């Protein structure tokens, strides 16, 4: 009886640390990126980056996501989920640490390493949730996607105050986000010791075939994921600059970017739950994409402060709900865990290629026109494309 109680306590402790670890990984999947947007002006002046180079800096992690996504399951199959996540967190911490050296080389190499670490978390977090909590997958998706969104918004909001208010500079404001990485590394180092049976579990979700690449529905999901990521990362990168062009101060623009993401947190939590209750998600996708369409139109034509606030609220709702909806599609449109893993790797690798184009392309358009009109028209068009493929992906079918 004592042995049984001991085993029960050990299992309960493991589950507690596992849930904590999942949330901590989620905490680390966005700040290294979202903290850069409000500081991009300072970084450009200090390092000497053109707008297109700054756009490349924001796109680089997404390029890494696209390249790494098909590789991550193979790494997990070799080392286990826990060890691979730990490797990713260490890579993230190293990247955050060296990119604060005010030289172009270290800025880009650090961003590359941080992107590799985030890519590992992006791919494995849904796999861990599906494997460890198969009956609570929707709830766990809601929990970690909401956690991700909350810390992402916090990073956007406090970046400028940390840099200017506390006189940390852009380097200090960026390196602060190594602290959550350190905490996560400690927790996952502990979880590695309880890695019983995870090697077998990983192999169950390792992609088994290339058939998914020939699925029309899989491509629709991948394109939806790509364009919703396009809109998200463009917003993270350039919304402060767009708002600044309307006469809003840099610090206020940073907080408004934070506010945009905070507004999306309820959608981030409830969309996966709602998606799981309906056979078709066409209506949900239409509503989210319409919100993005109206929001970016408001930024284009709006000049008053209230119109800008309403616009960023609508954008926040759209961005907050679209990413967890894309994650939900991966589970809902697949018949098995193995098929879901195939779809996840395919959707994230191809989707992030589209997403990587966003900040770079929008920065290039601004450099060519020196106005935000053409870039915003482009975002309106992308919102329509997202709506189309989101609704196609939302039909009650399987890949």
TAKABEL-V671457 format. One record per run of one state. SS is the DSSP state (H for helix, E for strand, L for the rest). FROM is the first residue (numbers start at 0). TO is the last residue. If there is no record, write none. Layout:
ss=(SS;SS)
from=(FROM;FROM)
to=(TO;TO)
This chain:
ss=(L;H;L;H;L;H;L;H;L;H;L;H;L;H;L;H;L;H;L;H;L;H;L;H;L;H;L;H;L;H;L;H;L;H;L;H;L)
from=(0;1;27;30;37;39;48;50;79;80;98;103;132;133;165;168;175;177;192;197;204;210;214;215;245;249;263;264;277;281;301;304;332;336;369;372;393)
to=(0;26;29;36;38;47;49;78;79;97;102;131;132;164;167;174;176;191;196;203;209;213;214;244;248;262;263;276;280;300;303;331;335;368;371;392;398)
